Amino acid sequence: MQATLDHAMMRVEDLDASLDWYTTHLGYEEKGRWEADTFTNVFLGPEDVHAEGALLELTYNHDGRTYDHGDAWGHIAVRVEDVYDAYAGLMDEGVEDYRDPDSCGGSYAFVRDPDGHEVELVERDHGAQYSLDHTMLRVEDADAAIGWFTRKLEYELFRREEFDDFALYFLRPEDAADEAMSVELTYNYDGRSYDVGDAWGHVAVRCDDLHETWDTLVARGAENYRDPESCNDRYAFTKTPDGQEVEIVTRD
């Protein structure tokens, strides 16, 4: 199954402010836009994003609603060459001082966008500056979540980090380029539960044939949440065991 991660979707309350933040501070450019009667979707990414690289989708609903972040979604992470230099540059540009590299052991850092979405800075020796490295999701049952991504999407667990009170698991297609985005599953050992909220929307995977991929997912026991027919045969949605939405899309 071809299931490269295509994009991560977040909802925003002020589209102009969000676009200004991502284009000014991360150097993103608009890659596509869909204007509907009640909402607008804008796709963003670095100018030189890799062919297998993921984009960021910002969704703006025209009714002026506000959003609940919940805690089942954690953050998006973007690649930088040097986390100290990148963080200092963002501070000079007036970005909120949230979690600096020293507070994170010197290996990563966090900032927040205008809607409070967390953006992690991680050092990588591949991929365009500020390209999407991973999307973090919190899960209540690590075995079930890992099993879902490996069984349904044929992902491989390519990195794991075990700590005293939590663990991190990184998954993506086994033949994905280094520049492709991955999913980071965070599992806390204390048995807590999570609220998905509505500020985060979904991750999307791209496929060659929407109906064939959908039929395979359903045959493997994926939740039949929004099938292709209900989405005008343009895309479809299923859900992970934790209720996080996964969109299936095709790309030229």
N, C-alpha and C positions, 0 to 999 in steps of 0.2 A: 504493500500500500504506500502510495506517495502522499505524505502528510507533513510537509515542511510547515513550520509555523509562519503564518502570513502576516498577522498583525495582532496587536493588543488594543482593545477598545476601552476608553475611559469617557465618562460623561462630565461635561463642564457647564458652569453656570453663566460664564461670559466668554463667548467664543473669541471676540476680538482680543481680550486680555490674554487668553490662553495661546492664541496664535502668535501674539507679540512675544510672549515669554519663550516659547519654543524656537521661534525663528531668530530672536535676538540672542538668547543665551546658549542655545545648543546648535545654532546655525542650521536648523531644519528648513526645508523648503516644502511647499505644497506639492504633493504628488497626485492628488485626485480629490474630487469633491462631488458629493451627491446632495442636491437641494430637493427636498420634498416639501409638501405642504406644511407639515408640522415639525419637521426637524431638519438639521443639516449635519452631514458627515464629512469630515475633512481628514485626509490621509497625509501624514507628514513623515519625513525622514531626511537623513543627510543627503547632500547632492550626489555623493559617490557611493550610495548604499549598494551592497553586494546583491547579485541576482537572487540569492537565497536569503537575503537579509529581510527582516521583518520591519513593518511600518507601525507607526502609532496612529490609531484612529481616534479622533476627538468627535464626540457626539454632542450636539447642542439642540435641546428641545426648545421650541419657540414659545412655550407657555410660561416661561419664567420660574419653573419649579426649582426647588433645592434638593440636595441629595444627602443620603446617609452613607458614610464610608463603610460602615461595618468593620469587621476585622478578619474576614476570611481571605481577603485579598491584601497582599502586603505592599508590593511596589513593582515598578519596572526598573531595570538596571541598564545603564548605558556604559559603553566602553571608553576609556581614556588611556593615554599613554602614561601619565603620571598623575596620581590622585591628588597629591599636594598642589601641583601646579594648576590642575583643573579646578580644584576647590577654591584656591586663592583667586583665580581669574573670575569665577562666578561671584565671589564675595565683592570683588572690585566693581562688578557690574550691578551690585545692589541686590543680589539674590539672598533670600533669607538664610541666616546662619543657623542651621538645624543640627546636624551631627558632623563635626569636622573629622578629618582623618585620625587625629590623635585619639579622639574618643572612641574610635573604631579599631584600635590596634595598628593604625597606619596602613592598612591594606585596602580600605574602602572608605566611603563617606556618603552622606545623604543630604539632599536638598529637597525643597517642596515647591511645587508649581502653584499658581494662583488659587487653585481649588483644594490645595492641601494634599494632592497626590504625592506620595513619596517617590523620589527618583534617586536610585543608588548610583554612585560612581565606582566602577571597578576597573582595575588595571588589566589590560589585555594587550598582547602583541599581535593581534589580528583584528581586522574590521575597521571601518571608518570611525573617526572620532565621533563620539556620542551616538553611534549606532546601537540598536537594541541588543543587549546581550542575553537577558532572560526576564521572565515574568514570574514573580513569586506568589504562590498560593499556599495558604495554610490548610492543613488537612487533619481530620480527626482520627483516621485509621490509615497509617502509612502503608501497610500491606495492601489494603484495598485500593488506595490511590495509585500506588506504583503498578499494581496489577492491572488497573483500568488502562493506564497509558501504554503499558507493554502489550496487553492483550488486544485492546480495541484499535490502537493506532500503530502498533508494532514499534514503539519507541524502545530505546535502550537506556539503561541506567549507566551513565558514563562518569559520574562523580558522586561521591557521598561523603558527608562530614558528620561524624558522631561526636556530640558533646555531652556534658553531664546531665543537662536537662532538656535538650532538644537535638534534632537531627535535620540535616539538609540533604535532599536528593535531587539531582539534576538529570533530566531526561530530554531526549530528542531522537529523531530518526537516526538509525545507525549509520546511514550513508550521507548524513547532512554535512554541509561544509562547516568549517569552524566559524564562519561568519553568520551562520544561521542562529536564530534565537532559540533558546531552550526554555523549559519549564523547570522552575525550582519549587519543589514541594517541601514545606516546612512542617515538621511534626514535633509538637511539644509533648513531653512525657507525662504531664500532669493531668491528662484526660479532659482538658477544657473543650468546650464547644464554641462554634463561631457563627457569626451573623454575616451573611453575604452582602447585605446592604444593596444600594443601587448606584453608587458613584462609579463603581467599576462594572463594565459590561461583560466582556468575554475575551478569550483568546480565540483566534481563528487559524485553521489549518487549510492549506491549499491542496487541491487534488486535481487529477486529470479528468475524471468523469464524476460529476456530482451524484447521479443516480446509482451508479455502480458502487461508489464509495459508501453512500448511504445504506444501500442494501447490505453491504458487508458489515457495516457497523451494527445494524439492527440484528443481523444474524449472529453477531458476537455478543449480543445482549446489551448493547448501548440503549439508553433511554430514547424512546421515540417521542421527542419533545416538540420539535417543529420540523416536519418533513419537507422535502423540496417542493411538493405541490402547494403546501400552505404558504410558501415563500416565493410564489410565482416562478418556481424552478430556477431561481437565481442563487440560492444558498439554502442551508438547512442548519438546524441547531440540535445538539444533544447536551447532556449534562453529565458531569463527573459524579461519583458517589457522594461528594460533598455539596452538590447542587450548583457548582460553578459551570457556567455555560461555555460550550465549545462550538464555534461556528465552523461549518464546512463550506468552502468557497472554491471556485475554479478561477484560474488565471491564464491569460494568453502567454 
